[in-house]
Amino acid sequence: MSAGRLRVPTRARRGEVIEIRLLLEHPMENGFRRDALGRAVPKNIINTLVARYDGREILRAEFGTGVAANPYLAFFTRATASGEVVVSWVDDAGLAGEVRAPIEVG
């Protein structure tokens, strides 16, 4: 399972636009590289990523081989209610990861 770090404001005003930042720790092997013995390193990238805020999907991404290792994403959404931001992902090897962060809206 790959790890990730999620940064969300702890508090926001209702209707405020907030920035969500995510750093994933994943090698993102594109399948074109060779190891020390000349064998191809199998392709293994995060292929699907979904972000949910208070149970509602706010972002869905499908990555390709052009994404660098340890991808960083930043995106915006509007603060509507107190809840939790949950980001989950799955890679080509079938391993999944998830990070969560609460947000209080007043």
Secondary structure, DSSP 8 states (H G I E B T S, - for coil): --EEEEE--SEE-TT-EEEEEEEEE---B-S--B-TTS-B---B-EEEEEEEETTEEEEEE---TTS-SS-EEEEEEE--SSEEEEEEEEETTS-EEEEEEEEEE-
